[in-house]
């Protein structure tokens, strides 16, 4: 029970929420860009500039399209730096390579998710990654079976910051949106939650700072490990 409304369901973003964003995705992006640079004879600096990736710090810049956009939009950004390469080919390579990315869970996920299920909560995941990638990552982390709902931008429900994919979770689980909380590391997640009439929690394991998230979230937490205490308030 929270201090206001009971929670019956919780839906998570994936990257930057369940998995630390920079630790998981910076190395993957660097390797992908270097591969594309060699394959298409394009300077890696040009590719990095197209997606706002800092090659010196090996981190995405706050405004990078790769942080919160869906796979198609990310592929479109990369393709602009790769003359003659189709967006479809870039997206296919992104999906294939991201499925084997080295994941860095924010907390031990199996025990954390089991704790939520023991509270009687329905648990979902909505990511702007592909559903294939989402399922592959959850399977690799050993927690796919803990989720009652898994959707990507290509699952037919739309993508964040639209409310539709979150409402699909509520509808399919038989839950009232006001009794669902969306947890994410970006404003896309939190704007979607507000549009869906859900509660919202921001976490600081992505790129956005607390001040940015606080304008859209009911609460900003350091990471998902603090959710049980929030539920007990």
N, C-alpha and C positions, 0 to 999 in steps of 0.2 A: 504494500500500500504506500503510495506516495503522499505527499502533503496535500494534494488536491484530488486527483482522480485516480481511481484504481486502474492498473495496467493489466490487460489480458493478453497482449501480444507485443512483441518487440521485433523490429525489422532493422537489420544492419546493412550499412554500406560495407564494401569489402576492403579495398585498398586505402590505407591510411586509417582504417578503423579496426578491422580484425587483424590486419597485417601492417606493420610499420611501413609507411610509404617509401621513405628514402632508402632504408636498408634493403627493402625488397626490390624496388624498381629502378634505382639509379644505376646499379651494375648491369641490369638487364638492358636498359636503354643505351648505355655506353657500348655494350657488345653488339646490339642491334645496329646502331649507327655505324660502327666500325665495319661490320659485315656489309652493310649497304654501300658504304664508301668504297670498299674494295670491289664489290660486285658491279657497281655502276660507274666507277671511276669519278666519283664526286667527292670533293674535300669534306672530311667529317665535320669541319667547322661550319660549312654551309648547312649541313643537315641539322646540326645542333642549334643553329640560329633559327631554323624554321620551327622548332618546337620549344624555344626558350630554355635550352639546357646549357648550364655553365660547365664547360669542359675543365676548368681549373679546379673548381670545388667539387665537381662530379655530382652536381645536384640540379634538380629542376628549379627554375626561377618561379616565384609565386604566381605569375600570370600564365604559366605554360598551359597550353591546350591539353597536354597529357594528364593533367591533374584531375580534371573533372568531366571532360568531354567523353563521348562514347567512342568506341573503336573506329567507327567510320570517319568521324571528324578528326581523330588523331592521324589516321591514314591519309586523309586529305591534306593535312598540314605537312606530313613527311613527304608526300608525293610532289609538293611544290618545289622541293629541293632536288628532285630526281627526274630530270628531263627524260621524257619518253617512257617512263614507268607508270603503269596504270594504278589507280587507287585500289582497284580490286587486288592486284598482285601485292601491293604493300600491306593491305589489310590481312590478306591470307598469311603472309609471312609474320606479321605481328601476332596474330592469333596462335599460330603454330609455335612460335618461340616463347610467347608469354605463358603458355600452358606448362612449361617446364622451368619457369623462373624459380629462383631460390627464395622461398618464402620466409618471412621473419614474423611469426605471430607475436602480437603485443603481450598476450598472457597465455598460459597453458589453456588452449581453447577447449579441449574435451571436458575438463573439469568445470570450466567456467560455464559452458553451454549446458552441461548436465545440471548445474545448479539452477539455471533459469528454468529448465524443464521441470525440475522438482517443485518449483513454485507454481506450476500449472500454466506457464506461459507458452503460447505459440511462438515459434522462432522462425524468422524469415530472413532472406538476404536479397537485396536489390542493388545491382551494380550497373554502371554504365559500360563495364566490360561485356564481353559476349557471355552467353549462358554456358557455352562449352568451356571457356576459360574459367568461369566461376566454379563450375562443377569439378573441373580438373584441380583447381587450387584447394577446394574444400576436401576433395578426396586425398590429395597429397598430404594435407594437414591431419587427415584421419577423422574428420568431423562432418563429412557430407551427410551422414545418417542422422545427425542432430538437427537438421533443418527441415521444417515442415513445408517450406516454400523457397525456391531458388529461381531468380529471374535475372536476365541480362537485358541490355538495350534491345536485343534482337528476339526476345521471347514473345513478342506480340502485345505487350502491355504499354509500350512507349518507354521513355527514358527520363531520368531526372534532368532538370528541375520540375518536370510535369508531375502532377499528382497521380495520374492514372496507374502507374505500376504499384504505388503504395496502396491505392484503393483496391487494386486487384488482390493484394495480400489480405487485406481486411475482408473483402468479399468472400474469397475462397476459404478463409479460416472461420467465417461466420462471426466476425468481430465488428464492434462499433468503432469507427475510426478514432473517436475521441479517447478510446481506451487502448490505443496503440501508441507506442513511442518509436520514432525513427531515430537511429543513432548514426551519425556520420561526421566526417572530418572536413567537409566543404560546405560552402553556402548552398550549392546545388541540392545537397541532401536536406538541409534545413528548410530551404524555400519550398521544396517538394512536400515536406511534412506539414508546413503551415497551410499550403494549398489543399492538402488532403484533410485538414481538420484534425491532425494528429499532434501529439506532444513531440518535443524534439530535444535531443541531447547532442551537443557538439563535443568532439574529443580532439585532443591536441597531438595526435600521432600521425598527422598528415602534414600539410604545408601551411595551412591558415593559422593565424595567431588568434589568441583568445578574444581580443577586441573585435576582430572581424566576425567571428562566429557569434559573439554575444548579442549582436543586433538581430539575430534570427533564431537563436536557441532559447529554450526555457531554462537550460543550465548548460554550462561548459565544464566538462570533467577532464582531468589529465589523460585518462585512457579508459577503456571499457571495464577494466578491473574495479573501477569505483561504482559501477552500476548497482551491484547488490546493496551497498550502503544507501544509495539514492532511493532504491525501491523500499527500503525499510524506514525511510523518514516518515 
